[in-house]
Amino acid sequence: PDEKGATAAGFLTRAAEFFAGHGIEIREVITDNAWAYRHSADFRDTVTVTIDGEHARDFDDAVSLDRLPNGHYWLGVHIADVSHYVKEGSLLDQEAFLRGTSVYLPGRVLPMLPERLSNGVCSLRPGEDRLVLSVLVDLTEDLEVKRVRFREGVIRSVARLTYTEVEAFAEGFGLPEEHAFLAEDLRLLLDLTQRMREKRLKEGALDFGFPEVKVEVGEEGELHLIPQAEPKARSLIEELMLLANRLVAEYLVQKGLPGLFRVHEEPVQDAYEKLRQALARLGYTLPPKLSGHALQKALLASRGRPEEPVVAYLVLRSLRLARYAPENLGHFGLAMEHYLHFTSPIRRYPDLVVHRVLKAALRRTLTPARKARWQEAFPAIAEHASEMERKAEAAERELTKYYMAKWAELHVGERFLGKVTGVASVGAAGQGKFAIDRRRLHHLAQLLEQRGGHGRLKLVQFVTKHAGQRRLEFQARRTGIQVRTRNRQPLITPCQHAGQQGFETIELVVKMPQQARDCRASCIFLDQQSQGIALAGQGTSGHY
């Protein structure tokens, strides 16, 4: 729970009680759409589709694409018009602000809005009329934006496609029979967005390519770790959403309108210099002056090599966190001068705020007083939204780690391949994590003495083979763990000490070269603090 009242559970019940106390019911928020339909552009005859995950229910974006006689593309990105239902200052709006974002946890979703809205009248469900705020783009064959229009509209999606279906189609398989009529539209979308992605990366956008694993919990509590493996389908939607977000940001800046921007500032020079030194030890050279192109070049050069996850992890750690801000400060990671979040108003409060600004501009109702009020309010909204986003990500991350550890508990004694992606004076992290902590050295003697031949890990050495370079080699004598960088993938064996409940912590001392001090290496499989080794599963259903 948050001290401001944005609790993590029971939203619908609490909201209903809250509304009832003020003589309001959720159904009264669902206003008559007749007026909105009369004053909206009618896109119901346009072939629009949604593409989402298998279990998604809150469809807040749909896309359409036509080829014009002059060879240009006429692209439509249609976003659910949540602002039509959630009025500024209403009780719904106050609750949405407190939450800031929907939280997607393994086995459940904690929505920002009541399900009647998020999965109902706002969701762009196929065959049903839905209000949208649309970005219409005239793109040349060379992907130059010739013209852009923003319109309030109404659509009727013709199909709800899944990432799995679209990925299969991209790989040469057919669409389900009921969606076969969309084959040509999908070919056009896949070709266009692939070229958009290539162009964006050439302009300096960073692409890490980290594997993602989704944790699903069945009705009986069974666990499923599912790798997210639909790169072409997900990229299709990602590129279109990035374009829409950028164009809306450019419009607000050009018109001098207030907004909530998604900003990602350049790394500080000290962090960049440390990155240069670390990558130099791996054989990658970065220029003295910060360059997004150079970072992307290093990431691409490491693809398919043993050190690929190490390079990606080091680059990621050098970057600042993205956040919301009332000022347009650009987005370093995306290599965009203007950027904000517009495409997910069902699940992100900043998107809802941007919709209100854009609609006020389109309707010419943005008075000086309203503009001044927004400019005064947006800094606090940006700070709160950033804070709630971090809380949501932390909750998702911690619960995902918990379920991954529960999955690992079912595989005690089995062996998996993993990769250690980096080591620092305070720890090693990545797809195969070792916590290194100097605070508990005194445990060494007792542990080595007590474990004797019964411990799974007897001794670990931390060495360098060349002066000035920290090529790491962790070795376990007898049984347990062997970790090496550069040329070998590490082999880690989960273990459980006989006679003890649950997993245990085994602590060992390693020598830190060039620093003349000892530190503790903890191989923690699972303890009460929910720490653990994270492995990238290869040939398994995920990592833990």
Protein Blocks (a to p, Z undefined) as FASTA:
>chain_A
ZZkopafehklmmmmmmmmmnopafklmmccfklmmmmpccfklpccdddddfkbcbdcb
dcdddddfkopacdddddddfklmmcghiaklmmmmmnopacddehiacdfbdfklmmmm
mpccehiacddddddddddfkopafbdcddddddddfbdcdfklmmmmmnopacdfklmm
mmmmmmmmmmmmmmmmmmmmmnopacekpacddddddfkopacddddfbfklmmmmmmmm
mmmmmmmmmmmmmnopacdddddddddfklmmmmmmmmmmnopacdfbdcfklmmmmmmm
mgopaklmmmmmmmmmmpccddddfbdebjfklopabdcdfklmmlomklmmmmmmmmmm
mnopacfklmmmmmmmmmmmmmmmmmmmmmmmmmmmmmmmmmmmmmmmmmgoiacddddf
bdcfkbccdjhiadddfklmmlmmmmmmmnmmmbmbfbdcdddfbghiacdddddehiai
acdehjaccdddddddehiacjdddddddddehklpacdddddfbdfkopacddddehia
bdZZ
